[in-house]
Amino acid sequence: MPVRTLLEKLLAPFAVDRRVLALAFARMADGIGNSFLIVVIPLYVGSDIVGGATFGLGESMIIGIILSLFGFLNSTFQPLTGRLSDRYGRRKLFILIGLGGLAVTNLTYVFARSYVELVVIRGLQGVSVAFIIPASVALVNELATTDERGGNMGVYNTFRLIGFGAGPVAAGTVVNLGPYALGRTTITGYDAAFYVATVAAAVSYLMVTALITDPESTEANAGADLSIDVFDRSGSNLLDPIFTLGVASLFMATAIALFATIQPQINARLEQGATWFGLQFAAFVVAQILLQTPIGRACDHYGRRPFIVGGMVLLIPATLVQGFVTTSETMFVARLLQGIAGAMVFAPSLALAGDLAGKGESGSKLSVLTMAFGFGIALGPLSSGALVQYGFAVPFVFGTALATLGAILVYTQVEETLETTAPVPVVGGD
């Protein structure tokens, strides 16, 4: 079989606008670099290289502040940057500003020697990524028509998650194999990891520069304010549907992120080692990677709402059972089910929000969902760390309550907007 034919068959499930595919690959590249730091920063903080004032805080608390600051600033600034990209109608420019900031701050880690410097750098990275995410999802939304929006969101999220999942695996290897001799110069494993992250962001910047253009349909919405609609102005429901989807995304992300913080308690309860925990953590990401695109395409034909409601309902038992399992295998299955639930919710929610967004509003409207998801990812670990002291099952019962409330809100407050009469195409067919 000719190589070109083979590549066409392999890429057939990802047949979208070339700019969407290019943006997906660009986000995969910066995802690799950004997720590198999730592994490297805690190791770097614990090394002899970093020192300085701790203001009475322990090492673990400093690590937590550095990592969580990124998520909180990233999420906080997304509505602002999303709205600004609407006002100027320049998605590509905002993405490049964020990627440029990310590349510079990744390189700056090489020169950081104090805890305060690390906090400042990670905070600036959070703001930089806040420029990237709303503009990226708005661009994907505007490059798609209604009957292919879910598939485009699925492809975009698939490649982004591949990058995010691959980064931590490679990061540990890069650090552990250091130092590296480059001619007469020797660089540490930490510096090598920061250089890799810098190159990844730079590659992403170059890809966006060369391959991405703003769609002709992008229109500036200079008159829009920075408010988020909470109540449904049409009067058919109590809550605005995009706000409701944002709340559901917050609850879903919080429930999913409960797992990460309590690794010692999970390993002790299941009498397992770090390898099993890594597999259980990865199960969620793998399910997302495998299912985002097919679910996104399916919701283009069967409607957004059934998948969102179904995903939130599936999240309820998938979260609850984690508090009561007694074997590593069942925990793995539970995490896999959580991944399936997440895939059923995330791409269809973005697609539905895109359907509901008016012209020139994609950045501000879709940023409600991405902001909420980011806050959930930050709140989940804090919640489980605080609640696990009251019993192993308590964090997961809390997450189950959030998932249940989210399912009720979506079921009662979100209506379908898509006609679902189109037949499902056969991939690779004429």
GUSE-871953 format. One record per residue: x, y, z of N, C-alpha, C in turn. Coordinates in steps of 0.2 Angstrom, whole numbers, plus 5000, padded with zeros to 4 digits. Example, Ala and Ser with C-alpha at 12.3 -4.5 7.8 and 13.67 -1.06 7.14 Angstrom:
! GUSE-871953
506649725039506249785039506649845039 506449895035506849955036506450005039 
This chain:
! GUSE-871953
500449945000500050005000500450065000 500350114995500750174995500750215002 501250245003501350285010500750335010 500650375005500150425005499450395006 499350335003498650305004498550285012 499150255014499150235021499050295026 499350355025499250415029498550435028 498250435022497550465021497050415025 497250355026496750315030496850325037 497450335039497650345046497350415049 497350465044497050525046496350535044 496050485041495350495039494850515045 494950485051494550505057494650575059 495150605057495350675059495250725053 494850705048494750745042494350815044 494650865045494350925047494750985043 494551045044494851105040495551095042 496051105037496751105039497051145044 496651205045496851255050496751225057 496151185057495951155064496451105066 496651065060497151015062497851045063 498051095060498651125062498651155069 498051185071498051215077498051155082 497751105081497751045085498451015086 498851015081499550995082499951045085 499851105084500151165088500051155095 499451145097499251135104499551075107 499651025103499950965105500650975107 500951015103501651035104501751075111 501351125112501451165118501151125124 500651075123500451035128501050995131 501450965126502050925129502450965133 502651025131503051075135502751095141 502151115141501851135147501751075153 501551015150501450965155502150935157 502650955154503350935156503450965163 503251025164503351065170502951035176 502450995175502050975180502450925184 502850885181503350835184503950875186 504250915182504950945183504950995189 504351035189504351085195504451065202 504051015204504150985210504850955212 505150925207505750895207506250955208 506151005204506651065204506551105211 505951115214505851145220506251105226 506251035225506550995230507250985229 507551015224508251005223508651055227 509351055227509751105230509851165226 509651165220509751225216509351285218 508751265221508251325222508251335230 508251395232508251415239507951485240 508151515245507851585247507251575252 506951635253506451645258505851595256 505551565262504951525261504351555265 504451605268503951645272503551595277 503951545280503651505284503351445282 503351435275502951385272503351325271 503151265271503451205270503551195262 503951145260504151135253503551105250 503151065253502551035249502051095248 501951145253501551195252501751245246 502351255246502651295240502551265234 502651195233502451165227501751165225 501351165230500651165229500451235226 500751285229500551355227500851365220 501451345219501651355212501251325207 501051265208500651225203499951255202 499651265208498951285208498851355206 499351405207499351475204499251475197 499551425193499551425186498751415184 498451365187497751355186497251415187 497351435193496951495195496951555191 497651575190497751635185497451625178 497651565176497451545169496651545168 496351515173495551515173495251585174 495551625179495351695180495351745174 495851735171495951785165495651765159 495451705158495151675152494551715150 494051735154493451775151493751845149 494251875152494451935149494851935143 495251885142495651875135495151855130 494651805132494151785127493751845125 493551895129493151945127493551995123 494152005125494652055121494752025114 494851955113494851925106494251935102 493651935106493051955102493052025100 493252075104493252145102493652155096 494252125096494752145091494652095085 494352035086494251995080494851965078 495351955083496051935081496251875085 495951815083496151755087496851735086 497151735080497851715079498351755083 498251825083498651865087498651845095 498051835097498051815105498351745106 498351705101498651635102499451645102 499651685097500351705097500651735103 500251785106500451825112500551765117 500051725118500151675123500751625122 500751605116501351555115502051585116 502051655114502651685115502851695122 502351715126502451715133502651655136 502351595134502451535136503251515135 503451525129504151505127504651545131 504551615132504951655136505051625143 504451615146504451595153504751525154 504651485149504951415150505651425150 505951465146506651475146506951515152 506551555155506651595161506851545167 506451485167506651435173507351415173 507751425168508451405168508851445173 508551505173508951555177508651565184 508051535186507751545192508151505198 508251545203508551505209508251515215 507651545216507351555222506551535221 506251525227505551505227505151565224 505251625226504851675224504951685216 505451675213505551685206505151625202 505151565205504751515202503951535203 503751565208503051585209502851635204 503351685203503151735198503151705191 503651665189503651635182503051595181 502851555186502251505185501651545184 501551605188501051645187500951675181 501551705178501551735171501351675166 501551615167501351565162500551555162 500251555168499551555169499251605165 499451665165499151725161499351715154 499851685152500051675145499551625142 499451565145499051515143498251545143 498151585147497451615147497351655140 497851675137497751705130497651655125 497951595126497951535121497251505121 496951485126496451435126495751465124 495551525126494951555123494951565116 495551595114495651615107495651545102 495951495105496051435101495351395100 494951395106494251355105493851405101 493851475101493451515097493651505090 494251495088494551485081494251425079 494251365083494051305080493251315079 492951345084492251355083492051395076 492451445075492251485069492451455063 492951405063493151375057492651315055 492151305060491751245059491051265057 490651225053489951235052489551195058 488951215059488551175064488551105064 488551075058488551005057489250965058 489751005059490450975060490751005066 490451045070490751075075490951025081 490550975082490750935087491350895085 491450875079492050835077492650875077 492550945075493150985076493450995083 492951005087493151005094493450945097 493150885095493450825097494150815094 494350835088494950825085495450875089 495250935090495650985093495850955100 495350935104495450905111495850845111 495850805106496150735106496950755105 497150795101497850805100498150845106 497750895108497950925114498150885120 497650835121497750785126498350735125 498450715119499050675117499650715120 499750775118500350815120500350815128 499750835131499750835138499950775142 499750715139499850655142500550625141 500850645135501550625133502050665137 501950725139502450765142502750735149 502250725153502550695160502950635159 502750585154503150525153503850545151 503950585147504550605144504950645149 504650685153504950735157505450695163 505150645166505550615171506150585168 506050555162506650525158507250575157 507050635154507450685153507850715159 507550715164507850745171508350685173 508050625173508450575176509150555172 509150565166509650555162510250605162 510050665165510550715165511050705170 511650745170511750805166511950775159 511950825154512150815147512750855145 513150825142513750855139513650885132 513650945131513650975124514251015122 514750975119515351005118515751015125 515951085126516251095132515751125138 515151115136514651145140514251085143 514051085150513651035153513051065156 512451035154511851055157511451005161 511151025166510850985170510150955167 509950895170509350865168508750915168 508750965173508251015174508251065169 508851085167508951135162508751105155 508851045154508751005148507951005147 507650995153506850985152506551055151 506851115154506651175152506751195145 507351175142507451185135506951155131 506751095133506351055129505651085129 505451115135504751145135504851215131 505351245131505451305127505351295120 505751235117505751225110505051205108 504651165113503951145111503551205110 503551255114503151315114503351355107 504051355106504251395100504051355093 504051285093503751255088503051265087 502651265092501951285092501851355089 502251405091502251475089502351475081 502851435079502951435072502451405068 502151355070501651315067500951365066 500851395071500251445071500451505066 501051525067501251585062501151565055 501351505053501451485046500751455044 500351425048499851385045499151405047 499051455052498451475054498251545052 497651555050497351615048496651625051 496551685053495851705056495351685050 494751655051494251645046493951715044 493751715038493451775036492751795040 492451745043491851755046491951785053 492551785056492751815062492551895062 492151915067491951985067492052015074 492352075074492452105081491752125084 491752115091491152125094491352175100 491452245097491752295102491252315107 490652305106490152335111490052285117 490252225116490152175122490452195128 490152185134490452195140490752135143 491052135149491352075152490952035156 490252045156489852005161489751935158 489551895162489351825161488551815162 488151795157487451795158487351735163 487051745168486851685173486151665172 485651705171484951685170484851695162 484351645160484151645153483651705151 483951745147483651805145482951785141 482951725138482351705134481751695138 481951675144481351655149481151585149 481451545144481151475144481451435149 482051455152482351415158482551465163 482751445169482951495174483651515173 484151465171484851485170485051485163 485451525161485751535154486051465153 485951435147486251375145486951365145 487351425143488051415143488351425150 488051465154488251465161488151395164 487551365163487451295165487951245163 488151245157488651205154489351215158 489451285160490051295163490051275170 489451275174489451245180489451175180 489151135175489251065175489951045173 490351085169491051075168491451085174 491251135178491651145185491551085189 490951055190490751005194491150935191 491150925185491450875182492150875183 492550925182493250935182493450925190 493050955194493150945201493150865203 492650835201492550765203493150725200 493350735194493850705191494550715194 494650775196495350795199495450775206 494950745209494950725216495550675217 495650635212496050575213496850595214 497050645210497750665210498150675217 497750705221498150735227498250675232 497750625233497750575238498150515236 498650515232498950455230499250415236 499550435241499750395247499150355250 498550385251498050355254497750295249 497750315242497450265238497950205237 498550215237499050165237499050115243 498950155249498950115255498250075255 497750105253497050065254497050005249 497350015243497349955238497949915238 498449935243499049895243499349885237 499449945234499749945227500349995227 500749995222501350035221501150095216 501750135215501650195210501450175203 501650115201501450095194500750085193 500450055198499650045197499350115197 499550165202499250225202499350265195 499950255192500050285186499650265181 499450195181499050165176498350195177 498150195183497450225185497350295183 497850335184497850405182497850415175 498250375171498250375164497650355161 497250305164496650275161496150335159 496050385163495650435161495850475155 496550485154496750525149496750485142 496850415143496850375137496050375134 495650365139494950365137494750425133 494950485136494850545132495150555125 495750525125496150525118495750485113 495550425115495250385111494550405109 494150435113493450445112493250515110 493650565111493450635110493250645103 493650625098493450635091492850595089 492750525090492150495088491550525092 491550535098490950565101490850635098 491350675097491250745094490850735087 491050685083490750675077490050655078 489950605083489250575084488750635086 489050675090488550725093488350775087 488750775082488550815076487950785072 487850725073487250695070486650675075 486850655081486350635086486150685091 486450745090486350805095486850805101 486950865104487350875109487150855116 486450865117486250855124486250785126 486050735122486050665125486750645127 487250665124487950645126488150685133 487950745133488150785139487750755145 487150745144486750725150486950655152 487050605146487350545148487950535151 488450585149489050585152489050605159 488650655161488550675168488250625172 487750585169487450535173487950475174 488350455169488950405170489450425175 489550495176490050515180489850505188 489250495189488950485196489250415199 489050365196489350295199490150295198 490350315192491050315191491450345196 491250405199491550435205491450405211 490850385213490650355219490950295221 491050255216491350185217492050195219 492450245217493150255219493250255226 492750275230492750285237492750215241 492550165237492350105240492650045237 493050055232493449995228493949965233 494149905232494649875236495149845232 495149845226495649815221495949865216 496549855214496849905209496449905202 496249845201495849835194495249875194 494849865199494249905199494349975199 494850005203494950075202495150095195 495550055192495750065185495050075181 494650025181493950025178493550095179 493550105186493250165188493450235184 494150235184494450295181494350295173 494350235171494150225163493450255162 493050235166492350255165492250335166 492650365171492650435172492950465165 493450435162493650465156493150465150 492750405150492250405145491750455147 491550465153491050515155491350585153 491950605154492250665152492250675145 492350625141492350635134491650645131 491150615135490450625132490250695134 490550735139490350795141490750855137 491350845137491750905135491750935128 491850885123491750915116491050935114 490550885116489850915115489650975118 489950985124489751055128490051115124 490651105122491051155118490651175111 490451115108490051125102489351155103 489051135108488351165110488451245112 488951255116489151325117489251365111 489651335106489751365100489151375096 488651325096488051335092487651395095 487751405102487351465105487651525104 488351535103488651595103488451635097 488351695098488251745092488851755088 488851795083489451815079489851865083 490451845083490951885087490951875095 490651815097490551805104490951735106 491251705101491451635102491951635108 492451685108492951695113492651695120 492151745121491951755128491451705130 491051675125490551625127490951555129 491351535125491651475126492151475132 492451535133492851545139492551525145 491851535146491551515152491651435153 491651395148491751325149492451305151 492951335147493651325148493851355155 493551415157493751435163493451395169 492851365168492551325173492951265174 493151235168493551165169494151185172 494551235171495151255174495051255181 494551295184494451305191494351235194 493951195190493851125193494451085194 494851085189495551045190495951075196 495851135197496251165203495851155209 495251155210494851145216494851065218 494851025213494750955215495350925219 495950945218496450925223496450955229 496251015230496151055236495651015240 495051005237494450975240494650905243 494950865239495150795241495650795247 496150845246496650845252496350865258 495850915258495450935264494950885267 494650845263494150795265494350725267 494950705264495150635265495250625272 495350675276495550665283494850635287 494350645284493650625287493450555285 493850525281493750455278493950455271 494150395269494350385262493850405257 493250385259492650385254492350455253 492550505258492250565259492350605252 492950615250493050655244492650635238 492550565237492250535232491450545232 491250545238490550555240490350635238 490850675240490750745238490750755230 491250725227491250725220490550695217 490350645220489650615217489150665218 489150705223488550755224488650805219 489250825217489350875212489050855205 489250785204489050755197488350755197 488050735202487250725202486950795201 487150845205486950915204487050935197 487650925194487750945187487350915182 487150845183486750805179486050835179 485750855185485150885186485050955182 485550995183485551055180485551055172 486051015169486051005162485350975160 485050925163484450895161483850945161 483850995166483251035167483351105163 484051125162484151195160484451205153 484651145150484951145143484551115138 484351145133483951115127484351105121 484151055117484551045111484451095106 484951115102484851165097484951135090 485251075089485451045083484850995080 484751005074484350955070484750895069 484450835071484750775071484550725066 484350755060484050705055484650685050 485250715050485750695045485950625046 486150585041486350515042487150515044 487350465048488050465050488450435044 488950475042489350455036489850395038 489950355033490450305034491150325033 491650325038492250345038492650305032 492950345028493350315022492850295016 492250315017491750295011491750345006 491450335000491350384995490950444997 
